[in-house]
Amino acid sequence: MSTPHNSPESEVNSSIMTALLGDEKTTTLENRIFNTIILVGIFTGVTTGILNFFTAPISEFIISFVTTVVAAGFYIASKRFNKDRYLRIPMIVSFLLILCVGWTTNQGLQGAMPLYLFVLFVACVLMPSPYNTLLLGVSFTTVIALLIIQSYNPEMILPYSSESQEFFNLSTSLLISLGIVTLLVHLVFSAYQKERARNERLYNEALEDKLALEKALANIKVLEGILPVCAFCKKIRDEKNEWHSMEQYISGHSGAAFSHGFCPDCGNQHYSEYME
């Protein structure tokens, strides 16, 4: 009988998923998804930082650098303490503040920040949390406030320095945002599939144990209550008012079996002449 083995490709994919999402034996699904979103935030900060370092003003590079540092701090805290439930709101608020600063330095609504705000909305939806509605409400309120500020105080919004910088920033931000959303959905969906398969396996094992227990209980017969016994012949009456010998009744209503012999008193009474 051959033993099943995983292909090298599946082992590599499993290693990547474990590195990104964590070990399901030691972390919860919510914690693994939170860590995944934070890792994507780190990736976004590093990628935009590299691009901004060569093509954008120093302020844009500083925003990307701060994004990377903040995301890395949340990731370390989550991995070390596994307290992601207390980090979700601070994380969203921190990213919103960073995006608000980027909104004013990146031509506002016409810049790249709306794309990253969309990514943040997707992260809020995908992140399992009892505060999803609150986080989405805060995010939408922030966007409305930014639009009002830009409408009444357009001088606060700094434009791009050139058309080429605007085109490059918008095009790269669009590609990065699409890639991030695709990666987030894929990783979170994979995590849910993995958790669902695990739950189904546990359910099937529990169902098999339940059926085995029911089968074992069905084979166990216990005599209880008052048994009507004939005072003379010692036969027992069943629920159908039929009389059976004690051996027959007990064997039919329990797992006991009989092996006949005789006690010393009966032996002396019936076989004394042979025992002398």
N, C-alpha and C positions, 0 to 999 in steps of 0.2 A: 504494500500500500504506500503510495507516494505521498509525501507531505507537501501541502501547498506552500508556495513561496511568492513573495512580491517581486515585481519586476524592478529593475534599477530606477526606471522613470517614476514609478509609484512611490518608491522609497525617498527619492529626491523631493517629490511634491509633498510627501508627508513631513519631511524634515523642514521644508519651507513653511508649511502650515503650522507646525509646532513652534517654530521660531517666531512666527508672527502672532499666532493666537494663543500660544501657551499650552501647557499640559492640562487636559480635561480632568485628570485625577486630582490635581492640586488647586485648580482655579475654576471659578464659575464661568458660565457662558457670558454673562454680562461683563465680567472682568476681562475676558479675552477680547470681546468686541470693543470695549473701551480702549484697551491697549492697542488694538489694531487701528482705531481712529487716531490715536495719538501718534502712532508710527507714521501714518499717512501725513499728519500735520508736520512731523519732523522732515519727512521727505519733501513736502511742499516748501518748507522754509529753506532747506538746503538748495533745492533746485532753483527757486526764484532768487536766492541769495547769489548763486553763481552767475546767473544771467544778469542780475542787476549790477553786480560788481563791474561788469564790462560794458554795460549799455545804458545804465540809468544813473541818476544822481545818487550821492552818498546816502541821502535820506531813505531811498528805496532799499538800499542794501542794509541799512540799520533796521528797518522794519522786518525784513526777512530774517536777519540775525536774531532779533528779539523773538520772533515767532519760533525759530528753532530752539532757542534756549528755554522759552516757556514750555513748549511741547515736551522737550527732553526732561524738564523738571517734573511735569505731571506723570510722564512715563516711569521715571525712576521711583516716584512716590507710590504709584500704583503697583509696580512690580515688587517693591519692598514691603509694603504694608497691606496690599490687597484691599484697600479701602476706596475703591473707585466710586462707590455711591456718594462719598463725601467730596469727590473731586469733580463730579460732572458739572455742577453749576459754576464753580470757579473757573473750570476750563472754558466753558462756553462764554462766560463773561469776559475772560482774558482775551480770547480770540476776537470777540466783538469789539473790544477796545482797540485792539491792534488794527482791525479792519476799519474802524472809524478814523483812526489816524491816517491809514492808507487812502481812505476816501478823500480826505482833504488834500493829499499830496499827489493823487493820481487822477485828477480831472473828474472826480465825483462820479456821477451817473454815466458819463461817457468814458470812464476809465475801466480798469480791470477789476476793481473791487466788487462790483455786483456779481461777477463770476465766482469769486471766492466766497461771497455771502451765500450764493446758491449752494456751493459745496458744504458750507456750514449748516444750512437748512437740511440737506440730505443727511449729514452726520447726526443732527438732532433727531431725525425721524428713525434712523437705523439703530441708534444707541438705545438699548433697553433701559428705561428709566421711568419711575412714576412721575418725573418732572418734565416729560416730553412736551406736554401742552404749555407748561410755564415757560420752558426754554424757547419754544417756537414763538410764543407770544412776545417775549422779551426781544427776540431777534426781529420780528416784524415791526415792533414798536421802534426799535433802533433804526431800521431802514426808513420808516416814515419820518422820524426825526431828522435823519440825514437829508432826506429829500426836501423837507421844509427849510432846513438851514441853507441848503444850496439854492433854493428858490428865492429866499429873502435876503441872503447874504452871499451872493455869488463870488464876491471878492475873497471869501475864505477858501475857495477851491482853487488850488494851483493847477494850471494846465501843463501839458507835456511841453518839453522844451523844443521839440520839432515833430514834424509829421512822421518821419522815419522812426523816431522813438515810440510814438503813439502806435504805429502799425506793428512794430516788433513786440511791444509790450502786450498789446491786445491779442495778437495772434498766438504768442507763446502762452499767455494766460488762458486763452480758450483751450489750447491743446492740453495744458496741464490740468485744467479743471475737468475736462472730459475724461482724461486718464484717471484722475483721482476718483471721480464718481463711479467710473466703471470698476476700478480696483476695490473701492469700498463695498459696492453692491456684491461683487464677486466674493470677496472675503467673508462678508457677513452672511451671505446666502450659503456659502460653504460651511461656515460655522453652524448655522441653523440645521443644515442637512446632517452634519456630523452629530449634532446633539439629538436630532430626531431619530437617527439610526440607533444611537445609543439607548434612547428611551424605549424604542421599539424592541430592542434586544432584551432590555431589562423587563419589559412587559411580557414578552414571550417566555422568559425564564420564570417569572412569577406565575404566569398562567400554567406552565408545565408543573411547577411545584404545587399549585393549587389542585390540579387534576390528580397528581400523584397522591396528595393528601386525602382528597375525596375518595379515591380508589382504596386507599389503605383503611379509611374509616368505614367504607362500605363492607370491607372484609372482616371488620371487628364487630362481633355480636355480643351484647352484654345482656344477661338476664337480670331483671329488676322487677320490683313490685311483689305482689302476693300471688303465689302459684297455687291453684286448687289441686290438692293431692288427695287421692283416695286413702282413707284411713286403714284399709285392709291390704289392698294389693300394691299401694304406693304408685299407681298410675297417675298421670298428670293430664288435666283437661286443658285443651288449647282454646283459642278464641272462636273456633268453629264448633265448640262443644263436643269435640272428639277426644277420646281418651288414648293416651300413648304411654308406653312404658317409660320409666324415668330415663333410661339410656337413650331411647329414641327421641324423646322430647328435648333433652339437653343437647344432644348432638345436632339436632335440627335448628336450635336457637342460639348456638354459640359455636365457637371453634374447637370445643373440647371433643376428645375421642375417648372411648372406654376400652380398658383392658381388664378382663375379669380374672379374679383370683378369690381367695377366701381368707378371712381374718382368723387368728388363732382360736377364738371362741367358737366360730362356725366350724372350723376344722375339728375341734374336739367333739362338737355335737354330732356332726355328720360322718366323720371319718375316724372316730376314736378307735374302732375295732381294727382299722388298718395301721393306725399309728402306734399300737401297743407292740 
